[in-house]
Amino acid sequence: MKRTLLTGILLFVFAAGIMAAETPIDKGSMMLGGNVYFQSSGGDLYKMGGDDGQTEIGITPNLGYFIAPSIMIGAMIDWTQWSQGDYKDSQMGFGPMVGYFFNMNSAEVKGSIYPYVSGFMMYSMLKYEEPGDPEEKAKVMSFGGKGGIMYMMTETVALDINLMYRSDSYKMTDPVEDEESTTGSVIKVGVGIQAFIF
C-alpha cells in the first residue's frame, strides 16, 4: 500500500512539473537540434598550389535541459570534414554547454522570438591525411560563445540564427608529439533547427 501511494505521489509531482512548462524555455523543458553547414571555396586564392578548390562540411548537434526558467545546460558534438583534392582532414569533438534565453513574454509560443547567449568547451580529435605521408593526429581544446535568436516556427520547432566565436588550441600527438600548442580562433554565422519538448 505504501509503495503504491509513494508511486502515485511521484507520478503526480512529475506530471505537474511537465504541465507547468508553458514556454519552450521553462524549467523542465528539453531542447534537441543543431546546425549544419557546407562551404566550397575556389579560385586561385584557395587552390594552394593545385587545381582543386576546398570543401568543408560540418554538423553540430546539441541536447539541452532547462534547469530553471531561461537557464539551459547541455552537451554538443562537432563533426567537421575538410577536403582539397587528395588532402583531407576530419575532426570530431564533444563537450558541455550552458545558455541563457531571454523571455520576451509573447502571448503565444508560435511566432515568439527568444534571444540567447551561450558558452561551451569542447575536446576534439583531428586526423589529417596527405598523399604519401603517414596519417597525422592532433588534439584540439576549444572554448567559445554563441549569441543568436530562436524564432518559433511552430509550437515546438524553432529556427536558430546565430553568431559563434571559438578559440582553439591545437597540439600534434601523432606521429610526433608537439611540446607546445598552436592557437587560433574562428568566427561563424550559423543557421539551424531546434526542437523543444515541454
Backbone as numpy.savetxt, mean C-alpha at the origin, in Angstrom:
# Nx Ny Nz CAx CAy CAz Cx Cy Cz
-25.68 -23.95 31.00 -26.50 -22.75 31.00 -25.64 -21.49 31.00
-24.61 -21.47 31.87 -23.74 -20.29 31.95 -23.00 -20.08 30.64
-22.58 -21.20 30.02 -21.85 -21.10 28.75 -22.75 -20.52 27.65
-24.00 -20.96 27.60 -24.95 -20.45 26.61 -25.22 -18.97 26.82
-25.39 -18.56 28.07 -25.62 -17.15 28.39 -24.41 -16.30 28.01
-23.21 -16.77 28.33 -21.99 -16.04 28.00 -21.82 -15.90 26.50
-22.10 -16.98 25.77 -22.02 -16.94 24.30 -23.01 -15.93 23.74
-24.22 -15.92 24.27 -25.24 -14.97 23.81 -24.83 -13.53 24.06
-24.25 -13.26 25.22 -23.82 -11.89 25.54 -22.68 -11.46 24.60
-21.72 -12.35 24.37 -20.61 -12.03 23.46 -21.10 -11.76 22.04
-22.05 -12.57 21.55 -22.61 -12.34 20.21 -23.34 -11.00 20.14
-24.08 -10.65 21.21 -24.80 -9.37 21.23 -23.82 -8.20 21.19
-22.76 -8.27 22.01 -21.77 -7.19 22.04 -21.09 -7.05 20.68
-20.73 -8.18 20.06 -20.09 -8.15 18.74 -21.02 -7.55 17.70
-22.29 -8.00 17.69 -23.26 -7.48 16.72 -23.53 -6.00 16.94
-23.59 -5.56 18.19 -23.81 -4.14 18.49 -22.65 -3.31 17.99
-21.44 -3.84 18.13 -20.26 -3.11 17.65 -20.27 -2.95 16.15
-20.70 -4.00 15.42 -20.77 -3.92 13.97 -21.86 -2.95 13.55
-23.02 -3.02 14.19 -24.14 -2.16 13.81 -23.86 -0.70 14.16
-22.96 -0.44 15.08 -22.68 0.94 15.48 -21.91 1.70 14.41
-21.21 0.99 13.53 -20.45 1.64 12.47 -21.41 2.20 11.43
-21.45 3.53 11.31 -22.34 4.17 10.36 -21.61 4.69 9.14
-20.30 4.84 9.22 -19.50 5.29 8.08 -18.34 4.32 7.89
-17.70 4.36 6.73 -16.58 3.44 6.48 -15.40 3.65 7.42
-15.31 4.81 8.08 -14.14 5.09 8.92 -14.46 5.05 10.41
-15.57 4.40 10.77 -15.91 4.21 12.18 -15.11 3.06 12.78
-15.04 3.02 14.11 -14.36 1.93 14.81 -14.96 0.59 14.41
-14.09 -0.39 14.13 -14.54 -1.72 13.75 -14.64 -1.93 12.26
-14.56 -0.87 11.46 -14.61 -1.01 10.00 -13.30 -1.61 9.49
-13.38 -2.29 8.36 -12.19 -2.83 7.70 -12.07 -2.23 6.30
-10.83 -2.11 5.83 -10.56 -1.55 4.51 -9.65 -2.52 3.76
-10.00 -2.85 2.53 -9.20 -3.75 1.72 -9.11 -3.19 0.31
-7.92 -3.09 -0.23 -7.78 -2.56 -1.58 -6.33 -2.40 -1.97
-6.06 -1.35 -2.74 -4.69 -1.09 -3.15 -4.61 -0.32 -4.44
-3.39 -0.13 -4.92 -3.12 0.60 -6.15 -2.41 -0.30 -7.14
-2.62 -0.04 -8.42 -1.91 -0.71 -9.50 -1.37 0.39 -10.40
-0.12 0.25 -10.83 0.41 1.23 -11.77 1.26 0.56 -12.83
1.33 1.21 -13.99 2.12 0.75 -15.12 2.86 1.95 -15.69
4.14 1.78 -15.97 4.93 2.87 -16.53 5.74 2.32 -17.70
5.70 3.01 -18.84 6.50 2.65 -20.00 7.26 3.90 -20.43
8.59 3.78 -20.50 9.42 4.93 -20.85 10.23 4.60 -22.10
10.27 5.52 -23.05 11.01 5.30 -24.30 11.81 6.52 -24.68
12.39 6.48 -25.86 13.21 7.59 -26.33 14.65 7.44 -25.89
15.51 8.30 -26.42 16.94 8.22 -26.13 17.26 8.34 -24.64
16.47 9.10 -23.91 16.73 9.32 -22.50 16.68 8.01 -21.69
15.79 7.09 -22.07 15.57 5.89 -21.27 16.13 4.61 -21.89
16.88 4.71 -22.98 17.39 3.50 -23.63 18.64 2.95 -22.97
19.40 3.74 -22.27 20.59 3.29 -21.55 21.52 2.45 -22.42
21.85 2.95 -23.62 22.81 2.27 -24.49 22.21 1.21 -25.38
20.93 0.91 -25.27 20.29 -0.08 -26.13 19.13 0.52 -26.87
18.38 -0.34 -27.54 17.22 0.13 -28.31 15.91 -0.07 -27.58
15.96 -0.68 -26.40 14.73 -0.99 -25.67 14.39 0.09 -24.66
13.10 0.40 -24.54 12.63 1.30 -23.51 12.46 0.56 -22.19
12.04 1.27 -21.17 11.86 0.69 -19.84 10.38 0.46 -19.56
10.09 -0.63 -18.87 8.72 -0.95 -18.47 8.72 -1.26 -16.98
7.73 -0.71 -16.27 7.60 -0.98 -14.83 6.15 -1.22 -14.49
5.89 -2.29 -13.76 4.55 -2.64 -13.29 4.60 -2.76 -11.77
3.61 -2.21 -11.09 3.58 -2.28 -9.63 2.19 -2.57 -9.10
2.12 -3.35 -8.04 0.86 -3.66 -7.35 1.10 -3.47 -5.86
0.24 -2.70 -5.20 0.40 -2.46 -3.76 -0.93 -2.71 -3.03
-1.24 -3.97 -2.71 -2.44 -4.25 -1.93 -2.27 -3.87 -0.46
-3.37 -3.58 0.22 -3.32 -3.24 1.64 -4.57 -3.73 2.36
-4.43 -3.87 3.69 -5.53 -4.27 4.56 -5.46 -3.41 5.80
-6.58 -2.77 6.17 -6.59 -1.91 7.34 -7.79 -2.17 8.25
-7.63 -1.83 9.52 -8.70 -1.99 10.50 -8.77 -0.71 11.33
-9.97 -0.17 11.52 -10.16 1.07 12.27 -10.29 0.74 13.76
-9.26 1.08 14.52 -9.25 0.79 15.96 -10.03 1.85 16.74
-10.29 2.98 16.12 -11.08 4.07 16.69 -11.62 4.86 15.51
-12.64 5.70 15.72 -13.13 6.51 14.60 -11.98 7.28 13.95
-11.83 7.12 12.64 -10.84 7.81 11.81 -9.42 7.26 11.91
-9.12 6.39 12.88 -7.74 5.91 13.08 -7.64 4.46 12.60
-6.77 4.23 11.59 -6.63 2.93 10.97 -5.21 2.40 11.16
-5.10 1.10 11.45 -3.81 0.43 11.43 -3.92 -0.74 10.45
-2.81 -1.14 9.86 -2.90 -2.22 8.90 -1.55 -2.63 8.37
-1.58 -3.27 7.21 -0.36 -3.76 6.57 -0.50 -3.58 5.07
0.65 -3.46 4.41 0.65 -3.34 2.96 1.74 -4.20 2.36
1.54 -4.57 1.10 2.51 -5.34 0.32 2.84 -4.50 -0.90
4.09 -4.56 -1.34 4.50 -3.83 -2.54 5.25 -4.79 -3.45
4.72 -5.01 -4.65 5.39 -5.84 -5.64 5.65 -4.99 -6.88
6.90 -4.95 -7.33 7.28 -4.16 -8.50 8.14 -5.01 -9.42
7.89 -4.92 -10.72 8.73 -5.58 -11.72 9.16 -4.54 -12.74
10.46 -4.47 -12.99 11.04 -3.52 -13.95 11.80 -4.32 -14.99
11.73 -3.91 -16.27 12.49 -4.60 -17.31 12.91 -3.61 -18.39
14.04 -3.96 -19.02 14.54 -3.21 -20.17 15.35 -4.19 -21.01
14.76 -4.68 -22.10 15.42 -5.71 -22.89 15.63 -6.97 -22.06
16.88 -7.43 -21.96 17.21 -8.62 -21.18 17.48 -8.31 -19.71
17.48 -7.04 -19.33 17.72 -6.64 -17.94 16.38 -6.59 -17.22
16.35 -7.10 -16.01 15.10 -7.00 -15.24 15.38 -7.12 -13.75
14.49 -6.52 -12.98 14.54 -6.70 -11.54 13.13 -6.82 -10.99
13.02 -7.46 -9.84 11.73 -7.58 -9.17 11.94 -7.30 -7.69
10.94 -6.69 -7.09 11.04 -6.31 -5.69 9.74 -6.67 -4.98
9.85 -7.33 -3.85 8.68 -7.70 -3.04 8.91 -7.23 -1.61
7.96 -6.46 -1.09 8.11 -5.94 0.25 6.80 -5.98 1.02
6.91 -5.86 2.34 5.72 -5.81 3.19 6.05 -5.02 4.45
5.01 -4.51 5.10 5.24 -3.77 6.33 3.97 -3.17 6.89
4.06 -2.58 8.09 2.89 -1.99 8.75 2.60 -0.58 8.25
1.35 -0.15 8.45 0.96 1.22 8.11 -0.04 1.71 9.15
-0.15 3.02 9.26 -1.11 3.65 10.15 -1.65 4.88 9.44
-2.93 5.19 9.63 -3.51 6.32 8.92 -4.57 7.04 9.73
-4.80 8.29 9.35 -5.87 9.09 9.96 -6.77 9.63 8.84
-8.07 9.38 8.95 -9.05 9.81 7.95 -9.90 10.94 8.53
-10.12 11.98 7.76 -10.89 13.14 8.21 -12.35 12.94 7.82
-13.24 12.99 8.81 -14.67 12.82 8.58 -15.27 14.18 8.23
-15.80 14.28 7.01 -16.37 15.55 6.55 -17.86 15.67 6.88
-18.39 14.72 7.68 -19.78 14.75 8.18 -20.82 14.86 7.07
-20.67 14.08 6.03 -21.66 14.06 4.96 -22.88 13.26 5.42
-24.08 13.65 4.95 -25.30 12.97 5.37 -25.37 11.55 4.82
-24.83 11.31 3.63 -24.86 9.99 3.02 -23.44 9.51 2.75
-23.24 8.19 2.84 -21.91 7.63 2.59 -21.57 7.75 1.10
-22.48 7.32 0.22 -22.22 7.41 -1.21 -22.03 8.88 -1.61
-20.94 9.18 -2.29 -20.63 10.55 -2.69 -19.79 11.31 -1.68
-19.55 10.71 -0.51 -18.73 11.35 0.52 -17.26 11.36 0.12
-16.53 12.31 0.67 -15.09 12.40 0.46 -14.41 12.34 1.82
-13.41 11.45 1.94 -12.65 11.29 3.17 -11.17 11.57 2.88
-10.69 12.79 3.15 -9.25 13.05 3.02 -8.50 12.24 4.08
-7.25 11.87 3.80 -6.48 11.08 4.76 -4.99 11.33 4.64
-4.28 10.98 5.70 -2.82 10.95 5.71 -2.42 9.62 6.34
-1.32 9.04 5.86 -0.88 7.77 6.42 0.64 7.68 6.36
1.18 6.80 7.18 2.60 6.55 7.19 2.85 5.05 7.15
4.02 4.65 6.67 4.32 3.22 6.57 5.81 2.96 6.69
6.13 1.71 6.98 7.50 1.22 7.00 7.47 -0.09 6.22
8.49 -0.35 5.43 8.47 -1.55 4.60 9.85 -2.18 4.48
9.89 -3.50 4.52 11.11 -4.26 4.30 10.94 -5.01 2.98
11.89 -4.87 2.05 11.78 -5.49 0.73 13.04 -6.26 0.37
12.86 -7.25 -0.49 13.97 -7.97 -1.11 13.92 -7.69 -2.61
15.07 -7.35 -3.18 15.16 -7.00 -4.59 16.10 -7.98 -5.29
15.70 -8.45 -6.49 16.54 -9.31 -7.31 16.79 -8.62 -8.64
18.04 -8.63 -9.10 18.40 -7.98 -10.36 19.10 -9.00 -11.25
18.61 -9.12 -12.48 19.19 -10.07 -13.44 19.75 -9.32 -14.64
21.01 -9.60 -14.95 21.68 -8.99 -16.09 22.31 -10.12 -16.91
22.13 -10.14 -18.25 22.65 -11.23 -19.06 24.16 -11.45 -18.85
24.55 -12.71 -18.61 25.96 -13.05 -18.46 26.51 -12.84 -17.07
25.75 -12.26 -16.16 26.22 -12.01 -14.79 25.36 -12.80 -13.81
25.92 -13.14 -12.63 25.10 -13.83 -11.63 24.00 -12.91 -11.10
22.92 -13.52 -10.66 21.80 -12.75 -10.09 22.27 -11.99 -8.85
21.87 -10.74 -8.76 22.22 -9.92 -7.60 20.99 -9.75 -6.72
21.23 -9.71 -5.41 20.13 -9.52 -4.45 20.47 -8.39 -3.50
19.44 -7.69 -3.06 19.63 -6.59 -2.12 18.43 -6.53 -1.19
18.65 -5.94 -0.01 17.53 -5.68 0.90 17.31 -4.17 0.94
16.06 -3.79 1.04 15.67 -2.39 1.00 14.77 -2.09 2.20
15.14 -1.09 2.98 14.27 -0.60 4.06 13.66 0.72 3.60
12.35 0.85 3.72 11.65 2.05 3.25 10.79 2.63 4.36
10.74 3.95 4.40 9.85 4.69 5.28 9.16 5.73 4.41
7.89 5.97 4.67 7.22 6.95 3.83 5.89 7.40 4.38
5.27 8.26 3.60 3.96 8.79 3.95 3.14 8.99 2.70
1.83 9.07 2.91 0.90 9.21 1.80 -0.23 10.13 2.23
-0.68 10.95 1.33 -1.83 11.79 1.57 -2.75 11.72 0.37
-4.05 11.76 0.61 -4.96 11.67 -0.51 -6.40 11.82 -0.09
-7.29 11.45 -1.00 -8.72 11.48 -0.72 -9.35 10.16 -1.16
-10.35 9.75 -0.39 -11.19 8.61 -0.76 -12.54 9.18 -1.18
-12.92 8.91 -2.42 -14.23 9.32 -2.91 -15.12 8.08 -2.95
-16.20 8.07 -2.16 -17.08 6.91 -2.06 -17.98 6.83 -3.30
-17.64 5.91 -4.21 -18.43 5.72 -5.43 -19.73 4.98 -5.13
-19.69 4.10 -4.12 -20.90 3.40 -3.65 -20.87 3.46 -2.13
-21.74 2.71 -1.49 -21.77 2.67 -0.02 -20.51 2.01 0.56
-19.85 1.16 -0.23 -18.71 0.41 0.30 -17.43 0.49 -0.52
-17.47 1.08 -1.71 -16.29 1.12 -2.60 -15.87 2.56 -2.85
-14.56 2.82 -2.67 -14.04 4.19 -2.83 -12.94 4.24 -3.87
-12.89 5.36 -4.57 -11.77 5.67 -5.45 -10.72 6.37 -4.60
-9.49 5.87 -4.64 -8.39 6.38 -3.82 -7.41 7.14 -4.73
-7.31 8.45 -4.54 -6.36 9.29 -5.29 -5.35 9.81 -4.29
-4.05 9.57 -4.54 -3.07 9.88 -3.51 -1.72 10.31 -4.07
-0.93 10.91 -3.20 0.46 11.28 -3.46 1.31 10.62 -2.39
2.35 9.87 -2.80 3.16 9.12 -1.85 4.61 9.57 -1.93
5.25 9.69 -0.78 6.70 9.93 -0.68 7.32 8.75 0.05
8.44 8.23 -0.49 9.10 7.09 0.14 10.60 7.32 0.14
11.25 7.04 1.27 12.70 7.11 1.41 13.23 5.68 1.51
14.17 5.31 0.64 14.69 3.94 0.58 16.15 3.88 0.98
16.52 2.81 1.66 17.91 2.51 2.00 18.22 1.13 1.42
19.13 1.09 0.45 19.41 -0.10 -0.35 20.78 -0.65 0.04
20.83 -1.98 0.29 22.10 -2.62 0.66 22.23 -3.96 -0.05
23.28 -4.10 -0.87 23.52 -5.34 -1.60 23.85 -6.47 -0.62
23.27 -7.67 -0.86 23.53 -8.82 0.01 24.17 -10.00 -0.73
23.97 -10.09 -2.05 24.48 -11.23 -2.82 24.73 -10.79 -4.25
25.85 -11.10 -4.90 26.90 -12.04 -4.49 27.89 -11.48 -3.47
27.96 -10.16 -3.33 28.88 -9.55 -2.34 28.05 -8.65 -1.44
28.27 -8.75 -0.12 27.51 -7.92 0.81 28.19 -6.57 0.98
27.42 -5.50 0.75 27.95 -4.14 0.94 27.98 -3.81 2.42
29.01 -3.05 2.81 29.08 -2.60 4.20 28.21 -1.37 4.44
28.05 -0.55 3.41 27.27 0.68 3.54 26.03 0.63 2.66
25.01 1.36 3.07 23.76 1.43 2.31 23.78 2.63 1.38
23.04 2.50 0.29 22.81 3.61 -0.64 21.38 4.07 -0.43
21.16 5.37 -0.36 19.82 5.89 -0.08 19.27 6.65 -1.28
17.96 6.75 -1.32 17.27 7.49 -2.37 15.84 7.74 -1.96
15.10 8.45 -2.79 13.70 8.74 -2.48 12.85 8.65 -3.74
11.57 8.43 -3.53 10.61 8.25 -4.62 9.36 9.07 -4.30
8.81 9.72 -5.32 7.50 10.37 -5.20 6.60 9.80 -6.27
5.41 9.37 -5.90 4.47 8.77 -6.85 3.09 9.38 -6.68
2.38 9.49 -7.79 0.95 9.83 -7.77 0.23 8.53 -8.06
-0.74 8.17 -7.24 -1.42 6.89 -7.40 -2.93 7.01 -7.44
-3.53 6.04 -8.11 -4.99 5.90 -8.14 -5.29 4.44 -7.85
-6.24 4.19 -6.98 -6.59 2.83 -6.64 -8.03 2.71 -6.18
-8.37 1.52 -5.74 -9.72 1.21 -5.26 -9.60 0.66 -3.83
-10.51 1.06 -2.96 -10.58 0.53 -1.60 -12.01 0.07 -1.34
-12.15 -1.10 -0.74 -13.46 -1.62 -0.33 -13.54 -1.59 1.18
-14.68 -1.16 1.72 -14.88 -1.06 3.16 -15.92 -2.06 3.62
-15.68 -2.66 4.78 -16.66 -3.54 5.42 -16.98 -2.90 6.77
-18.22 -2.44 6.93 -18.61 -1.78 8.19 -20.04 -2.06 8.53
